Amino acid sequence: MRLKKATETKSDYHINIFFSKEDAGYIADIPDLKSCSAWGKTPQEALKQVLIARDLWLASMREHGKRVPKPRYRPMIYQAAV
């Protein structure tokens, strides 16, 4: 399986990053990609890890001939601005 680098993959997917007291660190997730999330000690580390997870998630879907969802998630703050 050949992985695309994060810079080669179109990054239209929204990424949430939030602190989790329970996990004692930051969680990053991509709502459009089911179960695609990552943990980091800092927001930057969580972002770095979720970009790796995103690339692996997309590569796995393509390798198995499954449909890759188009980016659709928009946080409420952006929906209200339209």
Biopython code that builds the backbone (N, CA, C, O; Angstrom):
import numpy as np
from Bio.PDB.StructureBuilder import StructureBuilder

atoms = [
    (1, "MET", "N", (0.840, -1.169, 0.000)),
    (1, "MET", "CA", (0.000, 0.000, 0.000)),
    (1, "MET", "C", (0.889, 1.237, 0.000)),
    (1, "MET", "O", (1.737, 1.385, 0.880)),
    (2, "ARG", "N", (0.711, 2.119, -0.963)),
    (2, "ARG", "CA", (1.461, 3.367, -1.028)),
    (2, "ARG", "C", (0.623, 4.465, -0.391)),
    (2, "ARG", "O", (-0.524, 4.686, -0.781)),
    (3, "LEU", "N", (1.194, 5.148, 0.583)),
    (3, "LEU", "CA", (0.484, 6.233, 1.248)),
    (3, "LEU", "C", (0.861, 7.565, 0.627)),
    (3, "LEU", "O", (2.016, 7.800, 0.270)),
    (4, "LYS", "N", (-0.118, 8.417, 0.507)),
    (4, "LYS", "CA", (0.166, 9.784, 0.076)),
    (4, "LYS", "C", (0.615, 10.574, 1.291)),
    (4, "LYS", "O", (0.118, 10.365, 2.397)),
    (5, "LYS", "N", (1.542, 11.467, 1.083)),
    (5, "LYS", "CA", (1.948, 12.363, 2.160)),
    (5, "LYS", "C", (0.798, 13.325, 2.423)),
    (5, "LYS", "O", (-0.022, 13.579, 1.542)),
    (6, "ALA", "N", (0.743, 13.858, 3.642)),
    (6, "ALA", "CA", (-0.332, 14.788, 4.009)),
    (6, "ALA", "C", (-0.400, 15.961, 3.041)),
    (6, "ALA", "O", (-1.483, 16.478, 2.765)),
    (7, "THR", "N", (0.750, 16.384, 2.524)),
    (7, "THR", "CA", (0.763, 17.518, 1.608)),
    (7, "THR", "C", (0.197, 17.143, 0.242)),
    (7, "THR", "O", (-0.199, 18.023, -0.522)),
    (8, "GLU", "N", (0.154, 15.834, -0.079)),
    (8, "GLU", "CA", (-0.383, 15.382, -1.363)),
    (8, "GLU", "C", (-1.889, 15.145, -1.298)),
    (8, "GLU", "O", (-2.551, 15.067, -2.333)),
    (9, "THR", "N", (-2.432, 15.029, -0.089)),
    (9, "THR", "CA", (-3.838, 14.714, 0.082)),
    (9, "THR", "C", (-4.616, 16.002, 0.265)),
    (9, "THR", "O", (-4.248, 16.853, 1.075)),
    (10, "LYS", "N", (-5.687, 16.141, -0.488)),
    (10, "LYS", "CA", (-6.508, 17.336, -0.354)),
    (10, "LYS", "C", (-7.079, 17.373, 1.058)),
    (10, "LYS", "O", (-7.652, 16.388, 1.524)),
    (11, "SER", "N", (-6.926, 18.479, 1.723)),
    (11, "SER", "CA", (-7.313, 18.584, 3.127)),
    (11, "SER", "C", (-8.585, 19.410, 3.300)),
    (11, "SER", "O", (-8.565, 20.465, 3.934)),
    (12, "ASP", "N", (-9.678, 18.933, 2.741)),
    (12, "ASP", "CA", (-10.949, 19.628, 2.894)),
    (12, "ASP", "C", (-11.746, 19.113, 4.076)),
    (12, "ASP", "O", (-12.817, 19.644, 4.371)),
    (13, "TYR", "N", (-11.255, 18.100, 4.752)),
    (13, "TYR", "CA", (-11.973, 17.523, 5.874)),
    (13, "TYR", "C", (-11.781, 18.385, 7.118)),
    (13, "TYR", "O", (-10.660, 18.750, 7.472)),
    (14, "HIS", "N", (-12.889, 18.700, 7.768)),
    (14, "HIS", "CA", (-12.826, 19.484, 8.999)),
    (14, "HIS", "C", (-12.198, 18.635, 10.099)),
    (14, "HIS", "O", (-12.479, 17.441, 10.208)),
    (15, "ILE", "N", (-11.352, 19.252, 10.906)),
    (15, "ILE", "CA", (-10.708, 18.564, 12.020)),
    (15, "ILE", "C", (-11.075, 19.287, 13.308)),
    (15, "ILE", "O", (-10.865, 20.493, 13.433)),
    (16, "ASN", "N", (-11.627, 18.542, 14.265)),
    (16, "ASN", "CA", (-11.899, 19.064, 15.604)),
    (16, "ASN", "C", (-10.720, 18.714, 16.494)),
    (16, "ASN", "O", (-10.196, 17.602, 16.430)),
    (17, "ILE", "N", (-10.301, 19.662, 17.326)),
    (17, "ILE", "CA", (-9.260, 19.382, 18.318)),
    (17, "ILE", "C", (-9.760, 19.928, 19.649)),
    (17, "ILE", "O", (-10.151, 21.091, 19.747)),
    (18, "PHE", "N", (-9.743, 19.077, 20.672)),
    (18, "PHE", "CA", (-10.230, 19.508, 21.979)),
    (18, "PHE", "C", (-9.452, 18.804, 23.086)),
    (18, "PHE", "O", (-8.903, 17.720, 22.891)),
    (19, "PHE", "N", (-9.418, 19.449, 24.256)),
    (19, "PHE", "CA", (-8.733, 18.851, 25.401)),
    (19, "PHE", "C", (-9.660, 17.867, 26.086)),
    (19, "PHE", "O", (-10.837, 18.158, 26.298)),
    (20, "SER", "N", (-9.132, 16.708, 26.432)),
    (20, "SER", "CA", (-9.877, 15.688, 27.156)),
    (20, "SER", "C", (-9.212, 15.466, 28.506)),
    (20, "SER", "O", (-8.119, 14.905, 28.589)),
    (21, "LYS", "N", (-9.883, 15.913, 29.558)),
    (21, "LYS", "CA", (-9.347, 15.715, 30.906)),
    (21, "LYS", "C", (-9.219, 14.223, 31.205)),
    (21, "LYS", "O", (-8.237, 13.780, 31.800)),
    (22, "GLU", "N", (-10.231, 13.450, 30.782)),
    (22, "GLU", "CA", (-10.238, 12.003, 31.006)),
    (22, "GLU", "C", (-9.023, 11.317, 30.372)),
    (22, "GLU", "O", (-8.454, 10.388, 30.945)),
    (23, "ASP", "N", (-8.633, 11.789, 29.176)),
    (23, "ASP", "CA", (-7.499, 11.203, 28.458)),
    (23, "ASP", "C", (-6.186, 11.926, 28.735)),
    (23, "ASP", "O", (-5.133, 11.519, 28.244)),
    (24, "ALA", "N", (-6.248, 12.993, 29.518)),
    (24, "ALA", "CA", (-5.066, 13.786, 29.883)),
    (24, "ALA", "C", (-4.282, 14.237, 28.651)),
    (24, "ALA", "O", (-3.053, 14.161, 28.616)),
    (25, "GLY", "N", (-5.013, 14.704, 27.649)),
    (25, "GLY", "CA", (-4.367, 15.196, 26.437)),
    (25, "GLY", "C", (-5.397, 15.703, 25.453)),
    (25, "GLY", "O", (-6.571, 15.869, 25.784)),
    (26, "TYR", "N", (-4.946, 15.943, 24.259)),
    (26, "TYR", "CA", (-5.805, 16.497, 23.215)),
    (26, "TYR", "C", (-6.265, 15.406, 22.259)),
    (26, "TYR", "O", (-5.501, 14.510, 21.900)),
    (27, "ILE", "N", (-7.507, 15.497, 21.861)),
    (27, "ILE", "CA", (-8.097, 14.579, 20.898)),
    (27, "ILE", "C", (-8.350, 15.361, 19.617)),
    (27, "ILE", "O", (-8.861, 16.481, 19.659)),
    (28, "ALA", "N", (-8.000, 14.784, 18.501)),
    (28, "ALA", "CA", (-8.313, 15.357, 17.185)),
    (28, "ALA", "C", (-9.155, 14.312, 16.459)),
    (28, "ALA", "O", (-8.826, 13.125, 16.447)),
    (29, "ASP", "N", (-10.242, 14.775, 15.856)),
    (29, "ASP", "CA", (-11.052, 13.842, 15.084)),
    (29, "ASP", "C", (-11.537, 14.492, 13.801)),
    (29, "ASP", "O", (-11.592, 15.715, 13.678)),
    (30, "ILE", "N", (-11.887, 13.631, 12.844)),
    (30, "ILE", "CA", (-12.389, 14.077, 11.545)),
    (30, "ILE", "C", (-13.799, 13.510, 11.411)),
    (30, "ILE", "O", (-13.957, 12.328, 11.104)),
    (31, "PRO", "N", (-14.829, 14.332, 11.635)),
    (31, "PRO", "CA", (-16.200, 13.846, 11.648)),
    (31, "PRO", "C", (-16.643, 13.120, 10.375)),
    (31, "PRO", "O", (-17.455, 12.197, 10.449)),
    (32, "ASP", "N", (-16.133, 13.513, 9.228)),
    (32, "ASP", "CA", (-16.533, 12.888, 7.965)),
    (32, "ASP", "C", (-15.943, 11.484, 7.779)),
    (32, "ASP", "O", (-16.423, 10.721, 6.941)),
    (33, "LEU", "N", (-14.917, 11.143, 8.547)),
    (33, "LEU", "CA", (-14.258, 9.846, 8.413)),
    (33, "LEU", "C", (-14.521, 9.047, 9.687)),
    (33, "LEU", "O", (-13.886, 9.279, 10.716)),
    (34, "LYS", "N", (-15.454, 8.110, 9.611)),
    (34, "LYS", "CA", (-15.916, 7.367, 10.782)),
    (34, "LYS", "C", (-14.750, 6.770, 11.573)),
    (34, "LYS", "O", (-13.904, 6.055, 11.037)),
    (35, "SER", "N", (-14.740, 7.088, 12.851)),
    (35, "SER", "CA", (-13.744, 6.569, 13.807)),
    (35, "SER", "C", (-12.317, 7.025, 13.524)),
    (35, "SER", "O", (-11.369, 6.388, 13.984)),
    (36, "CYS", "N", (-12.146, 8.101, 12.787)),
    (36, "CYS", "CA", (-10.806, 8.617, 12.503)),
    (36, "CYS", "C", (-10.468, 9.685, 13.545)),
    (36, "CYS", "O", (-10.960, 10.812, 13.481)),
    (37, "SER", "N", (-9.624, 9.311, 14.502)),
    (37, "SER", "CA", (-9.248, 10.239, 15.557)),
    (37, "SER", "C", (-7.840, 9.906, 16.048)),
    (37, "SER", "O", (-7.274, 8.865, 15.714)),
    (38, "ALA", "N", (-7.297, 10.814, 16.843)),
    (38, "ALA", "CA", (-5.948, 10.615, 17.362)),
    (38, "ALA", "C", (-5.784, 11.400, 18.658)),
    (38, "ALA", "O", (-6.575, 12.293, 18.958)),
    (39, "TRP", "N", (-4.763, 11.062, 19.410)),
    (39, "TRP", "CA", (-4.460, 11.679, 20.695)),
    (39, "TRP", "C", (-3.073, 12.294, 20.645)),
    (39, "TRP", "O", (-2.187, 11.802, 19.946)),
    (40, "GLY", "N", (-2.894, 13.380, 21.396)),
    (40, "GLY", "CA", (-1.576, 13.986, 21.530)),
    (40, "GLY", "C", (-1.464, 14.741, 22.839)),
    (40, "GLY", "O", (-2.473, 15.140, 23.420)),
    (41, "LYS", "N", (-0.237, 14.940, 23.307)),
    (41, "LYS", "CA", (-0.013, 15.714, 24.531)),
    (41, "LYS", "C", (-0.315, 17.194, 24.303)),
    (41, "LYS", "O", (-0.679, 17.912, 25.234)),
    (42, "THR", "N", (-0.162, 17.641, 23.057)),
    (42, "THR", "CA", (-0.424, 19.034, 22.689)),
    (42, "THR", "C", (-1.394, 19.052, 21.510)),
    (42, "THR", "O", (-1.557, 18.038, 20.832)),
    (43, "PRO", "N", (-2.044, 20.198, 21.255)),
    (43, "PRO", "CA", (-2.908, 20.275, 20.076)),
    (43, "PRO", "C", (-2.137, 19.995, 18.784)),
    (43, "PRO", "O", (-2.661, 19.362, 17.868)),
    (44, "GLN", "N", (-0.897, 20.466, 18.717)),
    (44, "GLN", "CA", (-0.081, 20.252, 17.524)),
    (44, "GLN", "C", (0.218, 18.770, 17.297)),
    (44, "GLN", "O", (0.184, 18.289, 16.164)),
    (45, "GLU", "N", (0.510, 18.052, 18.381)),
    (45, "GLU", "CA", (0.794, 16.624, 18.270)),
    (45, "GLU", "C", (-0.470, 15.853, 17.861)),
    (45, "GLU", "O", (-0.405, 14.934, 17.044)),
    (46, "ALA", "N", (-1.621, 16.237, 18.438)),
    (46, "ALA", "CA", (-2.886, 15.588, 18.067)),
    (46, "ALA", "C", (-3.182, 15.817, 16.588)),
    (46, "ALA", "O", (-3.626, 14.902, 15.895)),
    (47, "LEU", "N", (-2.938, 17.037, 16.102)),
    (47, "LEU", "CA", (-3.155, 17.340, 14.687)),
    (47, "LEU", "C", (-2.229, 16.504, 13.812)),
    (47, "LEU", "O", (-2.668, 15.918, 12.822)),
    (48, "LYS", "N", (-0.959, 16.447, 14.170)),
    (48, "LYS", "CA", (0.014, 15.653, 13.397)),
    (48, "LYS", "C", (-0.436, 14.196, 13.317)),
    (48, "LYS", "O", (-0.386, 13.583, 12.250)),
    (49, "GLN", "N", (-0.871, 13.647, 14.442)),
    (49, "GLN", "CA", (-1.284, 12.249, 14.486)),
    (49, "GLN", "C", (-2.578, 11.990, 13.708)),
    (49, "GLN", "O", (-2.713, 10.949, 13.065)),
    (50, "VAL", "N", (-3.532, 12.930, 13.761)),
    (50, "VAL", "CA", (-4.785, 12.709, 13.028)),
    (50, "VAL", "C", (-4.558, 12.839, 11.519)),
    (50, "VAL", "O", (-5.283, 12.217, 10.742)),
    (51, "LEU", "N", (-3.589, 13.616, 11.094)),
    (51, "LEU", "CA", (-3.277, 13.689, 9.663)),
    (51, "LEU", "C", (-2.700, 12.354, 9.177)),
    (51, "LEU", "O", (-2.978, 11.917, 8.061)),
    (52, "ILE", "N", (-1.898, 11.718, 10.026)),
    (52, "ILE", "CA", (-1.396, 10.384, 9.694)),
    (52, "ILE", "C", (-2.556, 9.397, 9.644)),
    (52, "ILE", "O", (-2.661, 8.596, 8.715)),
    (53, "ALA", "N", (-3.427, 9.461, 10.653)),
    (53, "ALA", "CA", (-4.594, 8.565, 10.690)),
    (53, "ALA", "C", (-5.484, 8.784, 9.467)),
    (53, "ALA", "O", (-6.003, 7.824, 8.897)),
    (54, "ARG", "N", (-5.664, 10.047, 9.063)),
    (54, "ARG", "CA", (-6.479, 10.360, 7.878)),
    (54, "ARG", "C", (-5.900, 9.704, 6.630)),
    (54, "ARG", "O", (-6.626, 9.093, 5.846)),
    (55, "ASP", "N", (-4.594, 9.835, 6.454)),
    (55, "ASP", "CA", (-3.959, 9.260, 5.271)),
    (55, "ASP", "C", (-4.104, 7.742, 5.240)),
    (55, "ASP", "O", (-4.362, 7.157, 4.188)),
    (56, "LEU", "N", (-3.938, 7.109, 6.399)),
    (56, "LEU", "CA", (-4.101, 5.656, 6.485)),
    (56, "LEU", "C", (-5.554, 5.244, 6.250)),
    (56, "LEU", "O", (-5.820, 4.251, 5.573)),
    (57, "TRP", "N", (-6.485, 6.005, 6.808)),
    (57, "TRP", "CA", (-7.916, 5.731, 6.642)),
    (57, "TRP", "C", (-8.289, 5.789, 5.165)),
    (57, "TRP", "O", (-8.933, 4.877, 4.646)),
    (58, "LEU", "N", (-7.886, 6.857, 4.495)),
    (58, "LEU", "CA", (-8.211, 7.025, 3.069)),
    (58, "LEU", "C", (-7.546, 5.947, 2.221)),
    (58, "LEU", "O", (-8.169, 5.408, 1.307)),
    (59, "ALA", "N", (-6.281, 5.626, 2.518)),
    (59, "ALA", "CA", (-5.563, 4.591, 1.758)),
    (59, "ALA", "C", (-6.246, 3.239, 1.922)),
    (59, "ALA", "O", (-6.371, 2.487, 0.956)),
    (60, "SER", "N", (-6.686, 2.925, 3.131)),
    (60, "SER", "CA", (-7.364, 1.654, 3.385)),
    (60, "SER", "C", (-8.679, 1.558, 2.620)),
    (60, "SER", "O", (-8.991, 0.516, 2.043)),
    (61, "MET", "N", (-9.443, 2.634, 2.614)),
    (61, "MET", "CA", (-10.711, 2.635, 1.880)),
    (61, "MET", "C", (-10.471, 2.404, 0.391)),
    (61, "MET", "O", (-11.163, 1.610, -0.246)),
    (62, "ARG", "N", (-9.489, 3.103, -0.148)),
    (62, "ARG", "CA", (-9.186, 2.955, -1.587)),
    (62, "ARG", "C", (-8.691, 1.547, -1.899)),
    (62, "ARG", "O", (-9.092, 0.949, -2.897)),
    (63, "GLU", "N", (-7.819, 1.021, -1.042)),
    (63, "GLU", "CA", (-7.255, -0.310, -1.250)),
    (63, "GLU", "C", (-8.346, -1.393, -1.261)),
    (63, "GLU", "O", (-8.240, -2.385, -1.982)),
    (64, "HIS", "N", (-9.383, -1.188, -0.459)),
    (64, "HIS", "CA", (-10.468, -2.166, -0.374)),
    (64, "HIS", "C", (-11.640, -1.837, -1.303)),
    (64, "HIS", "O", (-12.701, -2.455, -1.219)),
    (65, "GLY", "N", (-11.438, -0.856, -2.188)),
    (65, "GLY", "CA", (-12.460, -0.508, -3.169)),
    (65, "GLY", "C", (-13.711, 0.110, -2.574)),
    (65, "GLY", "O", (-14.788, 0.035, -3.165)),
    (66, "LYS", "N", (-13.574, 0.715, -1.413)),
    (66, "LYS", "CA", (-14.729, 1.339, -0.761)),
    (66, "LYS", "C", (-14.804, 2.817, -1.122)),
    (66, "LYS", "O", (-13.809, 3.453, -1.472)),
    (67, "ARG", "N", (-16.008, 3.328, -1.025)),
    (67, "ARG", "CA", (-16.255, 4.731, -1.352)),
    (67, "ARG", "C", (-15.625, 5.648, -0.292)),
    (67, "ARG", "O", (-15.794, 5.440, 0.910)),
    (68, "VAL", "N", (-14.906, 6.650, -0.761)),
    (68, "VAL", "CA", (-14.331, 7.659, 0.134)),
    (68, "VAL", "C", (-15.333, 8.805, 0.227)),
    (68, "VAL", "O", (-15.679, 9.405, -0.790)),
    (69, "PRO", "N", (-15.801, 9.113, 1.430)),
    (69, "PRO", "CA", (-16.803, 10.178, 1.558)),
    (69, "PRO", "C", (-16.231, 11.551, 1.219)),
    (69, "PRO", "O", (-15.067, 11.847, 1.490)),
    (70, "LYS", "N", (-17.075, 12.372, 0.622)),
    (70, "LYS", "CA", (-16.678, 13.752, 0.349)),
    (70, "LYS", "C", (-16.788, 14.549, 1.637)),
    (70, "LYS", "O", (-17.619, 14.241, 2.492)),
    (71, "PRO", "N", (-15.958, 15.569, 1.781)),
    (71, "PRO", "CA", (-16.057, 16.415, 2.977)),
    (71, "PRO", "C", (-17.426, 17.107, 3.019)),
    (71, "PRO", "O", (-17.810, 17.787, 2.068)),
    (72, "ARG", "N", (-18.148, 16.932, 4.112)),
    (72, "ARG", "CA", (-19.473, 17.547, 4.253)),
    (72, "ARG", "C", (-19.649, 18.273, 5.576)),
    (72, "ARG", "O", (-20.428, 19.222, 5.658)),
    (73, "TYR", "N", (-18.942, 17.845, 6.606)),
    (73, "TYR", "CA", (-19.151, 18.392, 7.944)),
    (73, "TYR", "C", (-18.805, 19.878, 7.985)),
    (73, "TYR", "O", (-17.748, 20.303, 7.518)),
    (74, "ARG", "N", (-19.720, 20.650, 8.553)),
    (74, "ARG", "CA", (-19.471, 22.078, 8.789)),
    (74, "ARG", "C", (-19.933, 22.404, 10.198)),
    (74, "ARG", "O", (-21.100, 22.185, 10.525)),
    (75, "PRO", "N", (-19.050, 22.921, 11.037)),
    (75, "PRO", "CA", (-19.459, 23.285, 12.401)),
    (75, "PRO", "C", (-20.590, 24.298, 12.372)),
    (75, "PRO", "O", (-20.706, 25.077, 11.425)),
    (76, "MET", "N", (-21.414, 24.291, 13.391)),
    (76, "MET", "CA", (-22.565, 25.195, 13.470)),
    (76, "MET", "C", (-22.183, 26.655, 13.288)),
    (76, "MET", "O", (-22.935, 27.420, 12.684)),
    (77, "ILE", "N", (-21.034, 27.046, 13.798)),
    (77, "ILE", "CA", (-20.616, 28.447, 13.693)),
    (77, "ILE", "C", (-20.509, 28.886, 12.226)),
    (77, "ILE", "O", (-20.822, 30.031, 11.900)),
    (78, "TYR", "N", (-20.071, 27.983, 11.344)),
    (78, "TYR", "CA", (-19.959, 28.311, 9.924)),
    (78, "TYR", "C", (-21.302, 28.212, 9.230)),
    (78, "TYR", "O", (-21.559, 28.955, 8.283)),
    (79, "GLN", "N", (-22.167, 27.311, 9.680)),
    (79, "GLN", "CA", (-23.490, 27.175, 9.102)),
    (79, "GLN", "C", (-24.315, 28.419, 9.368)),
    (79, "GLN", "O", (-25.069, 28.855, 8.497)),
    (80, "ALA", "N", (-24.188, 28.996, 10.549)),
    (80, "ALA", "CA", (-24.944, 30.184, 10.918)),
    (80, "ALA", "C", (-24.485, 31.415, 10.138)),
    (80, "ALA", "O", (-25.261, 32.350, 9.942)),
    (81, "ALA", "N", (-23.234, 31.419, 9.696)),
    (81, "ALA", "CA", (-22.674, 32.589, 8.998)),
    (81, "ALA", "C", (-23.145, 32.700, 7.562)),
    (81, "ALA", "O", (-22.964, 33.744, 6.936)),
    (82, "VAL", "N", (-23.746, 31.649, 7.025)),
    (82, "VAL", "CA", (-24.150, 31.652, 5.605)),
    (82, "VAL", "C", (-25.439, 32.366, 5.393)),
    (82, "VAL", "O", (-25.915, 32.457, 4.262)),
]
sb = StructureBuilder()
sb.init_structure("model")
sb.init_model(0)
sb.init_chain("A")
sb.init_seg("    ")
for serial, (resi, resn, name, xyz) in enumerate(atoms, 1):
    if name == "N":
        sb.init_residue(resn, " ", resi, " ")
    sb.init_atom(name, np.array(xyz, "f"), 0.0, 1.0, " ", f" {name:<3s}", serial, name[0])
structure = sb.get_structure()
